[in-house]
Amino acid sequence: MTDLGTRAAPRGAGALRRAAPALLGYVAVRGLGLLVLALWSAARGKSAHTLLTARWDALWYVRVAELGYGYEVRLPNGDVHSNLAFFPLLPWLERLLHAVSPLSHADAGFAVALLASLAAAWGIFAVADLVHGRRAGVCAVLVWALLPVGIVQSMAYSESLFTALAAWSLYAVLTGRWVTAGVLAALSGLTRPVGLAVVAAVWAAGLVSFRRERGASAGSPSGRSGSAAPEPGARRTDHAPGTRADTFLRHAPAPEGARPAVRALGMLLAPLGTAGYVLWVGHRTGHGPLGYLDVQAGWRNGFDGGYAFARFVAGKFTSFPSALAGLGLVVGVAALIRLYVVCVRQRQPLALLVYGGAVLALALCASSYFGSKPRLLLPAFPLLFPLALALARSRAPRAALVVGGVAVASAVYGAWWLNGSGPP
């Protein structure tokens, strides 16, 4: 058994009460961001509503919701921007909410993003609470809300929806709810291409569980694994008889993950979303199973191991003051890698390490629009847990001062960023 198993996961109203401080803090931080955006945009003669619901990718999602797939734009340089690049779950939800309410498709996307951001915040809290405790869970949600690009969480984009599905899928893995984990992983795969990171996490945790069960079974005289096999990716701990942890272990119900058939079903379900959409696009374009890669190539998106990003950063050092921006990018990437190393040293559960590492690798090693890389990292919430732990260990007055100051800075940056010319 594991130390994760010693934390009784609350359910229903109890779970909501436990998460309430985190959710209230999240609403406060993001509410400040929206207020500053509204004031900043009004001062510049722009509409905050338009910035949040009807620009850049939000327009593509709305067009899919309204007209379906098949729309494309041919640029003078020969590039073809097809709406097949955008995964379907968010447009489906926009269409559904539009059908049952007076909201336009754009406003429906905004409503989905707001609700999904709350679900994501709750999921992040649930995972961090399970692994590090309640205070760290609250701080993890606050750190996620305080990110400089946190305003994207309130846009009619798919980042919040994806993060919510990913967080709850990972929580389901950590608590042994394998079918739930597989279903949520499949839905995340219908939301963004990075859904592959959730699939990888589910599969890695599942395979390790099978291996540990097989090893425990081989080493047990009775041929049964009993309670000797820990849950996937969790830290091994020994609980002395008579302690509170030992009492919980003896009376805790067997997790769903203890049944290999259930675990296997969850693993089989996980990739269906990504695989289904990618194969459908290949059939639709007539380019076979890899047709989706051709669609992404039309947007100049691909995976090159970070070569294009490295060239972009190196190009910043050819002049001044752009060299300062290049230095900032190098420091930022080094900080992200450092955070991941700390996550490994803190022995995060395997599912979180695989997921966080995959999101980080896909964001940094893709040849996509470089200005979008910060928001592509938004779903990598496990990387924030070391910062959350540091904040949780701080005294309350100091932590409140830090959160308040960063919240103001983040709100101002988000307003300035969205009022710029380039897409986030």
C-alpha positions in Angstrom: 0.0 0.0 0.0 1.1 3.6 -0.4 1.1 6.9 1.5 -1.4 8.2 -1.1 -3.8 5.5 0.0 -3.6 6.9 3.6 -5.4 10.1 2.5 -9.2 9.4 2.6 -10.6 11.2 -0.5 -13.7 13.1 0.5 -16.8 12.9 -1.6 -19.7 15.0 -2.5 -20.4 18.0 -0.3 -17.4 17.2 1.8 -15.1 17.4 -1.2 -16.5 20.7 -2.2 -16.1 22.1 1.3 -12.5 21.0 1.4 -11.8 22.6 -1.9 -13.8 25.8 -1.2 -10.8 27.9 -0.1 -8.9 27.0 -3.2 -11.9 27.8 -5.5 -12.7 31.1 -3.7 -9.0 32.1 -4.1 -9.1 31.1 -7.7 -12.2 33.2 -8.4 -10.7 36.2 -6.7 -7.5 36.1 -8.7 -9.1 35.5 -12.0 -11.9 38.0 -11.2 -9.1 40.6 -10.7 -7.6 39.7 -14.0 -10.9 40.1 -15.9 -11.5 43.5 -14.1 -8.1 44.8 -15.1 -8.7 43.5 -18.7 -12.0 45.3 -18.9 -10.5 48.6 -17.7 -7.4 48.4 -19.8 -9.4 47.5 -23.0 -11.9 50.3 -22.4 -9.1 52.8 -22.0 -7.8 51.7 -25.4 -11.2 51.7 -27.1 -11.3 47.9 -27.4 -13.9 45.4 -26.1 -12.7 42.9 -23.5 -15.6 40.7 -24.5 -14.3 40.5 -28.0 -10.8 39.7 -26.9 -12.1 36.9 -24.8 -14.6 35.3 -27.2 -14.0 36.4 -30.8 -10.3 36.6 -31.7 -7.7 34.2 -32.8 -8.4 30.5 -32.0 -11.8 31.4 -30.5 -13.0 32.3 -33.9 -11.9 29.0 -35.4 -13.7 27.1 -32.6 -16.9 29.1 -33.2 -16.7 28.5 -36.9 -16.5 24.7 -36.3 -19.4 24.9 -33.9 -21.5 26.9 -36.4 -20.6 25.3 -39.7 -18.7 22.1 -38.9 -15.4 21.0 -40.4 -14.2 21.8 -43.9 -13.3 25.5 -43.7 -9.8 26.5 -44.7 -7.8 29.7 -45.5 -5.1 29.7 -48.2 -2.4 32.2 -47.5 -0.3 34.0 -50.2 2.8 32.0 -49.2 1.0 28.7 -50.0 0.2 27.7 -46.4 -3.3 26.2 -45.8 -5.0 26.8 -42.5 -7.7 24.2 -42.1 -10.1 24.1 -39.2 -9.4 20.3 -39.0 -6.5 21.3 -36.8 -8.9 22.1 -34.0 -10.1 19.1 -31.9 -13.9 18.8 -31.6 -14.9 18.7 -27.9 -15.0 22.4 -27.3 -17.0 23.2 -30.5 -19.4 20.3 -29.6 -20.0 21.9 -26.2 -20.4 25.3 -27.7 -23.0 23.9 -30.1 -24.8 22.1 -27.3 -25.0 25.1 -25.0 -26.1 27.3 -27.8 -28.9 24.9 -28.6 -30.3 24.8 -25.0 -29.7 28.5 -24.1 -30.0 32.0 -25.6 -26.2 32.3 -25.7 -24.4 32.7 -29.0 -21.8 30.2 -30.0 -19.0 32.6 -28.9 -20.6 33.3 -25.5 -21.2 29.6 -25.1 -17.5 29.0 -25.6 -16.8 31.7 -22.9 -19.2 30.1 -20.5 -17.7 26.6 -21.1 -14.2 28.1 -20.5 -15.3 29.7 -17.2 -17.0 26.6 -15.9 -14.1 24.4 -17.1 -11.5 26.7 -15.4 -13.3 26.1 -12.1 -13.4 22.4 -12.7 -9.7 22.5 -13.5 -8.9 24.5 -10.4 -10.8 21.9 -8.3 -9.0 19.0 -10.1 -5.6 20.6 -9.5 -6.5 21.0 -5.8 -7.7 17.4 -5.6 -4.4 16.1 -7.0 -2.2 18.3 -4.9 -4.3 17.7 -1.8 -3.9 13.9 -2.3 -0.2 14.1 -2.8 0.9 17.0 -0.6 -2.0 17.9 1.7 -4.7 20.6 1.7 -2.6 23.7 2.2 -0.4 22.7 -0.7 -3.5 22.0 -2.7 -4.9 25.6 -2.1 -1.5 27.0 -3.0 -1.2 25.0 -6.2 -4.5 26.4 -7.4 -3.4 29.9 -6.5 -0.1 29.5 -8.3 -1.9 28.2 -11.4 -4.3 31.2 -11.3 -1.4 33.6 -10.9 0.5 32.5 -14.0 1.3 35.5 -16.3 -0.7 33.9 -19.1 -3.5 32.9 -16.7 -6.0 35.2 -18.6 -6.1 32.4 -21.2 -8.0 30.3 -18.6 -10.9 32.7 -19.0 -10.8 32.8 -22.8 -13.0 30.8 -25.2 -10.0 28.5 -25.8 -9.6 24.8 -25.0 -6.8 25.1 -22.4 -9.1 25.2 -19.3 -11.3 22.4 -20.6 -8.3 20.2 -21.3 -6.7 21.0 -18.0 -9.9 20.0 -16.1 -10.1 16.7 -17.9 -6.4 16.0 -17.5 -6.4 16.8 -13.8 -9.4 14.7 -12.9 -8.1 11.8 -15.1 -4.8 11.9 -13.1 -6.7 12.1 -9.9 -8.7 9.0 -10.9 -5.4 7.2 -11.7 -4.0 8.1 -8.3 -7.1 6.8 -6.5 -7.4 3.6 -8.5 -10.5 4.6 -10.6 -9.2 3.3 -13.8 -12.4 3.3 -16.0 -13.0 7.0 -15.0 -9.4 7.8 -15.7 -9.7 6.2 -19.2 -12.9 7.9 -20.1 -11.5 11.3 -19.0 -8.3 10.7 -20.9 -10.3 9.9 -24.0 -12.2 13.1 -23.7 -9.0 15.0 -23.2 -7.8 13.4 -26.4 -10.9 15.0 -28.1 -9.9 18.4 -26.8 -6.2 19.0 -27.7 -3.4 17.1 -29.4 -1.6 17.1 -26.1 -4.1 14.7 -24.9 -1.4 12.2 -25.7 0.3 13.3 -22.5 -2.7 12.1 -20.4 -2.8 8.8 -22.3 0.9 8.3 -21.6 0.3 8.9 -17.9 -2.5 6.4 -17.7 -0.6 3.8 -19.6 2.6 4.3 -17.7 0.9 4.0 -14.3 -1.1 1.0 -15.5 1.9 -0.9 -16.8 3.8 -0.3 -13.6 0.9 -1.5 -11.6 0.7 -4.7 -13.7 4.4 -5.2 -13.3 4.3 -4.7 -9.5 1.4 -7.1 -9.2 3.2 -9.7 -11.2 6.3 -9.3 -9.1 4.4 -9.4 -5.9 2.5 -12.4 -7.0 5.7 -14.2 -8.0 7.2 -13.5 -4.6 4.2 -14.5 -2.5 4.0 -18.0 -1.3 0.2 -18.0 -1.9 0.6 -16.5 -5.4 -1.5 -13.5 -4.5 -0.3 -9.9 -4.4 -2.4 -8.9 -1.4 -1.6 -5.4 -0.2 2.1 -5.6 -1.0 1.9 -3.8 -4.4 1.8 -0.1 -4.2 -0.4 2.1 -6.4 1.1 3.5 -9.6 4.0 5.9 -9.2 3.4 6.6 -5.5 6.0 6.7 -2.8 6.5 3.5 -0.8 6.1 4.0 3.0 5.9 1.7 5.9 3.1 2.2 8.5 3.6 0.8 12.0 0.8 -1.3 13.5 -1.5 0.7 15.6 -0.9 4.0 13.9 -3.6 6.1 12.3 -2.3 5.2 8.9 -2.3 1.5 9.7 -5.9 1.8 10.9 -6.9 3.4 7.7 -5.1 0.7 5.6 -6.9 -2.1 7.4 -10.3 -0.6 7.0 -10.0 1.1 3.6 -11.9 -0.5 0.8 -10.0 -2.2 -2.0 -9.4 0.3 -4.9 -11.0 -0.3 -8.2 -7.5 -0.6 -9.6 -6.9 -3.8 -7.7 -8.9 -5.7 -10.5 -6.6 -6.1 -13.5 -9.5 -6.3 -16.0 -10.8 -3.0 -14.8 -7.3 -1.4 -15.1 -6.9 -2.9 -18.6 -10.3 -1.5 -19.7 -9.3 2.0 -18.5 -6.0 1.8 -20.4 -7.8 0.7 -23.5 -10.3 3.5 -23.3 -7.6 6.2 -22.8 -6.3 6.6 -26.4 -9.7 6.4 -28.1 -10.3 10.1 -28.3 -7.0 11.1 -29.9 -6.9 8.0 -32.1 -10.5 8.4 -33.2 -10.2 12.1 -34.3 -6.8 11.7 -35.9 -8.0 8.7 -37.9 -11.2 10.5 -38.9 -9.1 13.5 -40.2 -6.9 11.1 -42.2 -10.0 9.6 -43.7 -11.6 13.0 -44.3 -8.5 14.4 -46.1 -7.7 11.1 -47.9 -4.2 11.2 -46.6 -4.4 8.1 -44.5 -3.7 7.6 -40.8 -1.1 10.4 -40.7 -3.3 12.9 -42.5 -3.6 15.0 -39.4 0.1 15.7 -39.5 -0.4 17.2 -43.0 -3.1 19.4 -41.6 -0.8 20.7 -38.9 2.0 21.2 -41.4 -0.3 23.6 -43.2 -0.1 25.7 -40.0 3.7 25.1 -39.8 3.2 23.1 -36.7 5.1 19.9 -36.1 7.6 18.2 -33.8 11.2 18.8 -34.5 12.8 18.1 -31.1 13.1 21.8 -30.3 15.3 22.8 -33.3 13.0 25.6 -34.5 12.6 27.0 -31.0 16.4 26.9 -30.5 16.9 28.8 -33.7 14.3 31.3 -32.7 16.0 31.9 -29.3 19.5 32.1 -30.9 18.2 34.7 -33.4 17.4 37.0 -30.4 21.1 37.3 -29.6 22.0 38.8 -33.0 21.1 42.3 -31.8 20.4 44.5 -28.8 18.0 44.8 -26.9 16.4 41.7 -28.4 19.3 39.8 -26.7 17.6 40.6 -23.4 14.5 38.7 -24.6 16.7 35.8 -25.7 18.3 35.7 -22.3 14.8 35.8 -20.7 13.8 32.8 -22.8 16.9 30.8 -21.9 16.3 31.5 -18.2 12.6 30.6 -18.6 13.3 27.3 -20.2 16.0 26.5 -17.6 13.6 27.3 -14.8 11.0 24.9 -16.3 13.5 22.1 -16.6 14.6 22.9 -13.0 11.1 22.6 -11.8 10.7 19.3 -13.4 13.9 18.0 -11.8 12.6 19.2 -8.4 9.3 17.3 -9.1 11.4 14.1 -9.7 13.4 14.7 -6.6 10.2 15.2 -4.6 9.1 11.8 -5.9 5.9 12.9 -7.4 3.7 9.9 -8.5 4.7 8.4 -11.8 1.5 9.5 -13.5 2.2 13.2 -12.7 5.8 12.9 -13.8 5.0 11.4 -17.1 2.2 13.8 -17.8 4.1 16.9 -16.8 7.2 15.8 -18.7 5.2 15.1 -21.8 3.4 18.4 -21.8 6.7 20.2 -21.3 8.4 18.3 -24.1 5.5 18.8 -26.5 5.4 22.5 -25.8 9.1 23.2 -26.1 9.9 20.7 -28.9 7.1 21.7 -31.3 7.7 24.0 -34.2 4.6 26.0 -33.5 4.0 29.7 -33.2 6.5 30.7 -30.5 4.2 33.3 -28.9 1.8 30.5 -28.0 4.3 28.4 -26.1 3.5 30.0 -22.7 -0.2 29.1 -23.0 0.7 25.6 -24.3 2.3 25.0 -20.9 -0.8 26.0 -18.9 -1.9 22.4 -18.5 1.4 21.3 -17.0 0.2 22.0 -13.5 2.3 19.3 -11.8 5.4 21.5 -12.5 3.9 24.1 -10.2 3.7 21.8 -7.1 7.3 22.7 -5.9 6.3 26.4 -6.0 3.0 25.6 -4.2 4.9 23.7 -1.5 7.2 26.7 -1.0 4.3 29.0 -0.7 2.5 26.6 1.7 5.5 26.6 4.0 5.5 30.4 4.2 3.9 32.3 7.0 0.3 33.5 6.2 1.1 37.2 6.1 4.0 36.7 3.8 2.1 34.3 1.6 -0.8 36.7 1.3 1.6 39.6 0.4 3.2 37.5 -2.3 -0.1 36.3 -3.8 -1.6 39.8 -3.8 1.4 41.3 -5.5 1.7 38.6 -8.1 -2.0 38.8 -8.7 -1.8 42.4 -9.6 1.2 41.9 -11.8 -0.4 39.0 -13.6 -3.6 40.9 -14.2 -1.8 43.8 -15.7 0.4 41.6 -17.9 -2.7 39.6 -19.1 -4.5 42.8 -20.0 -1.5 44.2 -21.9 -0.9 40.8 -23.6 -4.4 40.4 -24.9 -4.5 44.0 -26.1 -1.4 43.4 -28.3 -1.4 42.5 -31.9 -0.3 38.8 -31.8 -2.4 35.9 -30.7 -1.6 34.4 -27.3 
